Amino acid sequence: MSETAGPIFRPGRNCWRVETATRMAVVIDADDYFAHARAAMLKARRRIMLIGWDFDARITLGRQGEADEGPENLGEFVLWLANRNPELDIHLLRWDVGAVKTLARGSTLLTLARWLRHPRIHTRLDGHHPTGASHHQKIVTIDDALAFCGGIDMTGDRWDTREHRHADPRRKQPNGKPYKPWHDATTAIEGPMAEAVSAIARDRWRRSGGDPLEALLPQSAGASPWPDGLEAHFRDVPVAVSRSVPVMADQDAVTEIETLYLDLIARAKRFVYAESQYFASRRIAEAIARRLEEPEGPEFVLVNPLTAQGWLEPVAMDTARARLHEALKRRDRYGRFRIYHPYTSGGEPIYVHAKILIADDRILRIGSSNMNNRSMRLDTECDVTVDAGAAGDEAAAAREIAAIRDGLMAEHLGTSIEAVREAIEKAGSLIEAVETLRGDGRSLRPYEVPDLGTVEKWLADNEVLDPEGPEEMFEPFSRRGLFRRLAFRPARG
């Protein structure tokens, strides 16, 4: 049975803080994000913090009309912002291991040298993590009054529009090489919750070895840096911020993100719609399995990329997904679990990098965490969540959450929000709505289990490339694995 008693947010258990967002918007895909982030940075007075897994100074953010005289290029734009405002400090923090890629980016090294020489541009590489882990948060804060928090890094291969046009010539790297269609999401948050997210950014800066940064008082920052062209989905709504922090000698483990995933799955009544780069978390799969065994449990629709990106990730992540999918399907006697992949009109897979979970027209969660083990206990992550039940106008908040979900489904299915809404209302099912609306070309296609070789099975079952925490990095394989809990071993056929 689902767990429904009491409020979903419990600081110290599944979130760090719950604060009010005076305004909050969901921003889908980097075309909009880059434009809105640029517009907000143009309004910065005292401090900008760019906290990311990666940055590429060569990417362009576009311009915000004729009044925007700044350079389009990110690296030059940062320098221009600092030079035009003598009271502005800019802090850039990125994962140290990922920074190795910068060495191959040509002009990026020159830009970095200019940043390092500037007295008010402060750059750091974040090495405060266990061996094999990464700093994975994607946060931009402006004057502690506005925060962007989600899954989009300001780096290459991220820009795309919600149309995800097939062979879009604008989708190219700085060197002119085209890249695959890319789907992603983040949030813009104003008010006390923006200050809470900023506190996480400042703490991350300090833990990386940077000088402690004091919080900026609202009155010291001046007018809100909220982007003029960004329409808020929510106003004066409580928002929770949750973290993953790995255990280290100077810090305790924080597993708020994993706990919130499990709590949301346990409480869902009708639908769970999720987008994730990976599906490889044993604990999340176990939580889904328990709900699938209930005669009246919720549906689960997961949108994944066709395959993971890179040369190691497909071996670990795709194989783990296949094994968990098969284990869940054998428990899905009521047909309530599906994985889909989005495609362009020309049949090219769209890479899903978004990290979203929407439950029951009530819960909206967006952040940096994927549904894999690393995001739960090894990497450093940050997610934000809205519960319509805690909003002042619950019905209005629920309508917005449902509209965001329907808009995402319409984006992937190549249809209208109205068509998605009507299909859901008619069928009373997300799965049946997708099956009714999907087709050839721009659409969702169902996941198909690949053939798994012996090596791939062994890698996935032993979680060699996706450990559940620092303590597992060097743990004997006999104690590790997707199916080490007897109750969740794959059913034998």
C-alpha positions as CSV (number, residue, x, y, z in Angstrom):
1,M,0.0,0.0,0.0
2,S,1.1,3.5,-0.6
3,E,2.3,5.6,2.3
4,T,0.2,8.8,2.4
5,A,0.2,10.1,6.0
6,G,1.7,13.4,6.9
7,P,3.8,15.9,4.8
8,I,6.2,14.5,2.3
9,F,9.1,16.8,3.1
10,R,11.0,16.0,6.3
11,P,14.2,18.1,6.7
12,G,17.0,15.9,7.9
13,R,15.5,12.9,6.2
14,N,14.6,13.5,2.5
15,C,15.6,17.2,2.2
16,W,17.9,19.8,3.7
17,R,15.5,22.8,3.9
18,V,12.1,23.8,2.9
19,E,11.8,27.5,2.0
20,T,9.4,29.7,0.0
21,A,10.1,30.5,-3.7
22,T,8.5,33.9,-4.4
23,R,8.7,32.8,-8.1
24,M,9.7,29.5,-9.6
25,A,9.8,28.4,-13.3
26,V,10.7,25.2,-15.0
27,V,13.1,25.8,-17.9
28,I,13.1,23.1,-20.6
29,D,16.2,22.6,-22.9
30,A,19.3,24.8,-23.1
31,D,18.1,27.2,-25.8
32,D,15.8,28.8,-23.2
33,Y,18.1,28.2,-20.2
34,F,21.1,29.9,-21.8
35,A,19.0,32.9,-22.8
36,H,17.4,33.3,-19.3
37,A,20.7,32.7,-17.4
38,R,22.3,35.4,-19.5
39,A,19.5,37.8,-18.9
40,A,19.8,37.2,-15.2
41,M,23.6,37.6,-15.1
42,L,23.2,40.9,-16.9
43,K,21.3,42.1,-13.8
44,A,23.9,40.9,-11.3
45,R,25.2,43.5,-8.9
46,R,27.4,41.7,-6.3
47,R,28.0,38.1,-7.0
48,I,27.6,35.4,-9.6
49,M,28.4,31.7,-8.8
50,L,28.7,29.1,-11.6
51,I,28.8,25.6,-10.0
52,G,29.0,22.8,-12.5
53,W,30.3,19.4,-13.6
54,D,31.7,21.1,-16.7
55,F,32.1,24.5,-18.4
56,D,33.1,25.3,-21.9
57,A,34.1,29.0,-22.3
58,R,33.6,28.7,-26.1
59,I,29.9,28.2,-26.1
60,T,27.5,31.1,-27.0
61,L,24.6,32.3,-24.9
62,G,23.1,34.6,-27.5
63,R,22.1,38.1,-26.9
64,Q,19.1,39.7,-25.1
65,G,18.0,42.3,-27.7
66,E,19.6,45.5,-28.8
67,A,20.3,46.7,-25.3
68,D,22.6,43.7,-24.7
69,E,26.0,44.8,-25.8
70,G,27.9,41.9,-24.2
71,P,29.8,39.2,-26.1
72,E,27.9,36.1,-27.1
73,N,30.8,33.8,-26.1
74,L,30.6,32.6,-22.5
75,G,34.2,33.2,-21.7
76,E,34.3,36.7,-23.1
77,F,30.9,37.4,-21.5
78,V,32.2,36.6,-18.0
79,L,35.1,38.9,-18.5
80,W,32.8,41.7,-19.9
81,L,30.5,41.4,-16.9
82,A,33.4,41.7,-14.4
83,N,34.9,44.7,-16.3
84,R,31.7,46.7,-16.6
85,N,30.8,46.4,-12.9
86,P,33.6,47.1,-10.3
87,E,31.4,45.7,-7.5
88,L,30.7,42.3,-9.1
89,D,32.6,39.1,-8.1
90,I,32.3,36.0,-10.3
91,H,33.0,32.5,-8.9
92,L,33.4,29.5,-11.2
93,L,33.7,26.0,-9.7
94,R,33.9,22.8,-11.7
95,W,34.8,19.2,-11.2
96,D,38.6,18.7,-11.3
97,V,38.8,15.4,-13.2
98,G,36.5,16.7,-15.9
99,A,38.7,19.7,-16.3
100,V,41.2,17.5,-18.1
101,K,39.1,17.8,-21.2
102,T,39.8,21.6,-21.2
103,L,43.3,20.9,-22.3
104,A,42.0,19.9,-25.7
105,R,39.8,23.0,-26.2
106,G,42.3,25.4,-27.7
107,S,41.1,28.9,-26.9
108,T,39.6,27.8,-23.6
109,L,43.1,27.8,-22.1
110,L,43.6,31.4,-23.2
111,T,40.3,32.4,-21.7
112,L,41.1,30.6,-18.4
113,A,44.4,32.5,-18.2
114,R,42.5,35.8,-18.6
115,W,40.0,34.8,-15.9
116,L,42.9,33.8,-13.5
117,R,44.5,37.3,-14.0
118,H,41.3,39.1,-13.2
119,P,41.1,40.2,-9.5
120,R,37.3,39.6,-9.3
121,I,37.0,36.4,-11.3
122,H,37.7,33.5,-9.0
123,T,38.1,29.9,-10.4
124,R,38.5,26.6,-8.7
125,L,38.6,22.9,-9.5
126,D,36.5,20.8,-7.1
127,G,38.6,17.9,-5.9
128,H,36.7,17.4,-2.7
129,H,35.3,14.0,-3.5
130,P,36.2,10.3,-3.0
131,T,38.3,8.5,-5.6
132,G,36.1,7.7,-8.6
133,A,33.4,10.3,-7.6
134,S,32.5,13.6,-9.2
135,H,31.1,16.9,-8.3
136,H,27.8,16.8,-10.3
137,Q,25.7,19.8,-9.2
138,K,24.5,22.2,-11.8
139,I,23.8,25.5,-10.0
140,V,24.0,29.2,-11.0
141,T,23.3,31.8,-8.4
142,I,23.0,35.6,-8.7
143,D,23.2,37.9,-5.7
144,D,21.9,35.0,-3.5
145,A,18.4,36.2,-4.8
146,L,18.0,34.0,-7.8
147,A,19.2,30.4,-8.4
148,F,19.1,28.1,-11.4
149,C,19.2,24.5,-10.2
150,G,18.8,21.4,-12.4
151,G,20.5,19.2,-15.0
152,I,22.0,21.6,-17.5
153,D,25.7,22.5,-17.6
154,M,27.0,25.5,-19.4
155,T,29.2,23.4,-21.7
156,G,29.3,22.0,-25.2
157,D,26.8,19.6,-26.8
158,R,24.0,21.0,-24.6
159,W,22.2,23.6,-26.7
160,D,19.0,22.5,-28.3
161,T,15.4,23.7,-28.7
162,R,12.2,22.0,-27.6
163,E,11.5,21.2,-31.2
164,H,14.7,19.0,-31.4
165,R,14.7,19.4,-35.1
166,H,16.3,16.7,-37.1
167,A,19.8,17.6,-38.3
168,D,19.4,21.2,-37.0
169,P,22.5,23.0,-38.4
170,R,22.6,25.2,-35.2
171,R,23.4,22.1,-33.1
172,K,27.1,22.1,-33.5
173,Q,30.3,22.3,-31.4
174,P,32.5,25.4,-31.4
175,N,34.7,23.6,-33.9
176,G,31.7,23.1,-36.3
177,K,31.2,19.4,-35.6
178,P,27.5,18.5,-35.3
179,Y,26.3,16.7,-32.2
180,K,23.2,14.7,-31.3
181,P,19.8,16.2,-30.3
182,W,19.8,16.9,-26.6
183,H,17.0,17.2,-24.0
184,D,17.5,18.7,-20.6
185,A,15.8,20.7,-17.8
186,T,16.5,23.1,-15.0
187,T,14.6,25.5,-12.7
188,A,14.7,29.2,-11.9
189,I,14.0,30.1,-8.3
190,E,13.6,33.4,-6.5
191,G,13.4,34.3,-2.9
192,P,14.3,32.4,0.3
193,M,14.7,29.1,-1.5
194,A,17.2,30.8,-3.9
195,E,19.2,31.8,-0.8
196,A,19.1,28.2,0.4
197,V,20.5,26.9,-3.0
198,S,23.1,29.7,-2.8
199,A,24.1,28.4,0.6
200,I,24.8,25.0,-0.9
201,A,26.9,26.7,-3.7
202,R,28.8,28.7,-1.1
203,D,29.4,25.6,1.0
204,R,30.7,23.7,-2.1
205,W,33.0,26.6,-2.8
206,R,34.4,26.4,0.7
207,R,34.8,22.6,0.7
208,S,36.8,22.9,-2.5
209,G,39.3,25.0,-0.7
210,G,37.9,28.5,-1.6
211,D,37.6,31.3,0.9
212,P,34.3,31.3,2.9
213,L,31.7,33.6,1.3
214,E,29.2,35.4,3.3
215,A,25.5,35.4,2.4
216,L,24.3,38.6,0.7
217,L,21.4,40.3,2.4
218,P,18.5,40.9,0.1
219,Q,18.6,44.6,0.4
220,S,22.3,44.7,-0.5
221,A,21.7,43.0,-3.9
222,G,19.1,45.5,-5.1
223,A,16.3,44.6,-7.5
224,S,15.5,41.0,-8.3
225,P,17.7,39.6,-11.1
226,W,14.7,37.5,-12.3
227,P,14.9,37.4,-16.2
228,D,12.3,39.7,-17.8
229,G,11.2,37.2,-20.4
230,L,10.7,34.2,-18.0
231,E,7.1,33.4,-16.9
232,A,6.8,31.9,-13.4
233,H,4.9,28.6,-13.1
234,F,4.6,29.0,-9.3
235,R,4.5,32.0,-6.9
236,D,5.0,31.9,-3.1
237,V,5.3,28.1,-3.1
238,P,7.2,26.0,-0.6
239,V,10.2,24.2,-2.2
240,A,12.4,21.5,-0.8
241,V,16.1,21.2,-1.6
242,S,17.7,17.8,-1.3
243,R,21.3,16.7,-1.5
244,S,23.6,13.7,-2.1
245,V,27.0,14.1,-0.3
246,P,29.4,11.2,-0.1
247,V,31.0,10.2,3.2
248,M,34.6,11.5,3.7
249,A,36.9,12.0,6.5
250,D,35.6,15.6,7.1
251,Q,31.9,15.0,6.3
252,D,29.1,12.6,7.0
253,A,27.2,11.0,4.1
254,V,24.0,12.8,3.1
255,T,21.4,10.6,1.3
256,E,18.4,13.0,1.1
257,I,18.0,12.6,-2.6
258,E,17.8,8.8,-2.5
259,T,15.4,8.9,0.5
260,L,13.1,11.4,-1.3
261,Y,13.0,9.1,-4.4
262,L,12.0,6.2,-2.3
263,D,9.4,8.3,-0.4
264,L,7.9,9.7,-3.6
265,I,7.6,6.2,-5.1
266,A,6.0,4.8,-2.0
267,R,3.4,7.6,-1.8
268,A,2.4,7.8,-5.5
269,K,-1.2,6.9,-6.1
270,R,-1.8,6.9,-9.9
271,F,1.2,8.0,-12.0
272,V,4.9,8.5,-11.8
273,Y,6.5,10.1,-14.9
274,A,10.2,10.4,-14.9
275,E,13.1,11.4,-17.1
276,S,16.6,10.3,-16.4
277,Q,19.9,9.8,-18.2
278,Y,20.2,6.4,-16.5
279,F,18.1,3.7,-14.8
280,A,20.5,1.7,-12.8
281,S,19.7,2.2,-9.1
282,R,18.9,-1.0,-7.3
283,R,17.1,0.7,-4.5
284,I,14.9,2.7,-6.8
285,A,14.1,-0.5,-8.8
286,E,13.2,-2.3,-5.6
287,A,10.9,0.5,-4.5
288,I,9.2,0.4,-8.0
289,A,8.9,-3.4,-7.7
290,R,7.0,-3.2,-4.5
291,R,4.4,-0.9,-6.0
292,L,4.1,-2.9,-9.2
293,E,3.0,-5.9,-7.1
294,E,0.1,-4.0,-5.7
295,P,-3.2,-4.6,-7.6
296,E,-4.1,-0.9,-7.5
297,G,-0.6,0.6,-7.5
298,P,0.6,3.5,-9.7
299,E,1.9,3.4,-13.3
300,F,5.6,4.2,-14.0
301,V,6.6,5.8,-17.3
302,L,10.4,6.4,-17.6
303,V,12.0,8.3,-20.5
304,N,15.6,7.4,-21.1
305,P,18.1,7.9,-23.9
306,L,18.5,5.0,-26.2
307,T,22.0,4.4,-24.9
308,A,24.3,6.0,-22.5
309,Q,27.0,8.4,-23.8
310,G,30.7,7.7,-23.7
311,W,32.7,4.5,-24.0
312,L,32.4,3.1,-20.5
313,E,28.9,4.2,-19.5
314,P,27.0,2.1,-22.1
315,V,28.7,-1.0,-20.7
316,A,27.7,-0.3,-17.1
317,M,24.6,1.8,-17.4
318,D,22.8,0.2,-20.3
319,T,23.5,-3.3,-19.1
320,A,22.3,-2.5,-15.6
321,R,19.1,-1.0,-17.1
322,A,18.5,-4.1,-19.1
323,R,18.9,-6.3,-16.0
324,L,16.7,-4.2,-13.8
325,H,14.1,-3.8,-16.6
326,E,13.8,-7.6,-16.9
327,A,13.6,-8.1,-13.2
328,L,10.8,-5.5,-13.0
329,K,8.9,-6.8,-16.0
330,R,8.6,-10.2,-14.3
331,R,6.9,-8.5,-11.4
332,D,4.8,-6.2,-13.5
333,R,1.8,-8.6,-13.7
334,Y,-0.6,-5.6,-14.2
335,G,1.3,-3.9,-17.0
336,R,2.2,-0.7,-15.2
337,F,5.9,-0.1,-16.1
338,R,7.3,1.2,-19.3
339,I,10.6,2.7,-20.6
340,Y,10.5,4.9,-23.7
341,H,13.1,6.7,-25.8
342,P,12.5,10.0,-27.8
343,Y,13.3,10.3,-31.5
344,T,13.5,13.2,-34.0
345,S,11.3,13.4,-37.0
346,G,14.1,11.8,-39.0
347,G,14.4,8.9,-36.6
348,E,17.5,10.1,-34.7
349,P,17.6,9.3,-31.0
350,I,17.3,12.3,-28.7
351,Y,19.7,12.2,-25.8
352,V,17.8,12.5,-22.5
353,H,20.0,14.3,-20.0
354,A,17.1,15.7,-17.9
355,K,16.5,14.6,-14.3
356,I,12.8,14.9,-13.6
357,L,10.1,13.1,-11.6
358,I,6.5,14.1,-11.6
359,A,4.0,12.2,-9.4
360,D,0.2,12.4,-9.4
361,D,-0.2,16.0,-10.6
362,R,1.2,16.8,-7.1
363,I,5.0,16.4,-7.0
364,L,7.5,18.1,-9.3
365,R,11.1,17.3,-8.8
366,I,14.0,18.5,-11.0
367,G,17.7,18.4,-10.2
368,S,21.1,17.0,-11.1
369,S,20.6,13.4,-9.8
370,N,20.1,10.5,-12.1
371,M,18.5,7.2,-11.2
372,N,21.8,5.4,-10.7
373,N,23.8,4.5,-7.7
374,R,26.4,7.2,-8.1
375,S,23.8,9.9,-7.8
376,M,22.5,8.4,-4.6
377,R,25.6,8.1,-2.5
378,L,28.9,8.8,-4.4
379,D,28.6,12.0,-6.4
380,T,27.6,15.4,-5.1
381,E,24.1,16.3,-6.2
382,C,21.3,18.9,-5.7
383,D,17.6,18.6,-6.5
384,V,14.6,20.9,-5.8
385,T,11.0,19.7,-5.3
386,V,7.5,21.3,-5.2
387,D,4.6,19.6,-3.5
388,A,1.2,21.0,-4.6
389,G,-0.3,19.9,-1.4
390,A,1.9,22.4,0.5
391,A,1.1,25.3,-1.8
392,G,-1.3,28.0,-0.8
393,D,-3.5,27.3,-3.9
394,E,-3.2,23.5,-4.2
395,A,-5.5,23.2,-7.2
396,A,-3.6,25.8,-9.2
397,A,-0.2,24.3,-8.3
398,A,-1.5,20.8,-9.3
399,R,-2.7,22.2,-12.7
400,E,0.7,23.7,-13.3
401,I,2.5,20.4,-12.5
402,A,0.1,18.4,-14.7
403,A,0.7,21.0,-17.5
404,I,4.5,20.7,-17.2
405,R,4.2,16.9,-17.4
406,D,1.8,17.0,-20.4
407,G,4.1,19.5,-22.1
408,L,7.1,17.2,-21.7
409,M,5.1,14.3,-23.1
410,A,3.9,16.4,-26.0
411,E,7.5,17.5,-26.7
412,H,8.6,13.8,-26.9
413,L,5.5,12.6,-28.8
414,G,5.6,15.5,-31.4
415,T,2.0,16.5,-30.6
416,S,0.1,19.2,-28.6
417,I,-0.4,19.5,-24.9
418,E,-4.1,19.4,-25.5
419,A,-3.8,16.0,-27.3
420,V,-1.8,14.6,-24.4
421,R,-4.3,15.9,-21.8
422,E,-7.3,14.5,-23.7
423,A,-5.6,11.1,-24.1
424,I,-4.8,10.9,-20.4
425,E,-8.3,11.9,-19.4
426,K,-9.9,9.4,-21.8
427,A,-7.7,6.5,-20.9
428,G,-7.0,7.3,-17.2
429,S,-3.5,6.0,-18.0
430,L,-0.1,7.6,-19.0
431,I,0.9,4.3,-20.7
432,E,-2.2,4.1,-22.8
433,A,-2.0,7.8,-23.7
434,V,1.6,7.2,-24.9
435,E,0.6,4.1,-26.9
436,T,-2.3,6.0,-28.4
437,L,-0.3,9.0,-29.5
438,R,3.1,7.6,-30.4
439,G,4.0,6.8,-34.0
440,D,6.8,7.0,-36.6
441,G,9.2,9.9,-36.8
442,R,9.1,12.4,-33.9
443,S,7.8,10.3,-31.1
444,L,8.5,8.0,-28.3
445,R,9.5,4.4,-28.9
446,P,9.4,1.5,-26.4
447,Y,12.6,0.2,-24.9
448,E,13.9,-3.1,-26.3
449,V,16.2,-5.3,-24.2
450,P,19.5,-5.8,-25.9
451,D,21.4,-9.1,-26.0
452,L,23.8,-9.1,-23.1
453,G,27.1,-10.7,-23.2
454,T,28.7,-12.5,-20.3
455,V,31.1,-9.6,-19.6
456,E,28.4,-7.0,-19.6
457,K,26.2,-9.0,-17.3
458,W,29.0,-9.5,-14.9
459,L,29.9,-5.8,-14.9
460,A,26.3,-4.7,-14.3
461,D,25.6,-7.3,-11.6
462,N,28.7,-6.4,-9.7
463,E,28.2,-2.6,-10.1
464,V,31.9,-2.3,-11.2
465,L,31.3,1.2,-12.7
466,D,28.4,2.3,-10.7
467,P,29.1,1.7,-7.0
468,E,26.6,2.7,-4.3
469,G,29.1,4.7,-2.3
470,P,32.7,5.4,-1.4
471,E,32.8,2.3,0.8
472,E,32.1,0.1,-2.2
473,M,34.9,1.4,-4.4
474,F,37.3,-1.3,-3.2
475,E,34.8,-3.7,-1.7
476,P,35.1,-7.4,-2.8
477,F,32.8,-8.2,-5.7
478,S,31.2,-11.0,-3.7
479,R,29.5,-8.3,-1.5
480,R,28.4,-6.1,-4.4
481,G,25.9,-6.3,-7.2
482,L,22.5,-5.3,-8.5
483,F,20.9,-8.5,-7.2
484,R,22.6,-9.1,-3.9
485,R,19.3,-9.0,-2.0
486,L,17.8,-12.4,-2.4
487,A,14.3,-10.9,-2.6
488,F,15.2,-9.0,-5.7
489,R,17.1,-11.6,-7.7
490,P,15.8,-11.9,-11.3
491,A,13.1,-14.5,-11.5
492,R,14.3,-17.6,-13.3
493,G,12.4,-18.4,-16.4
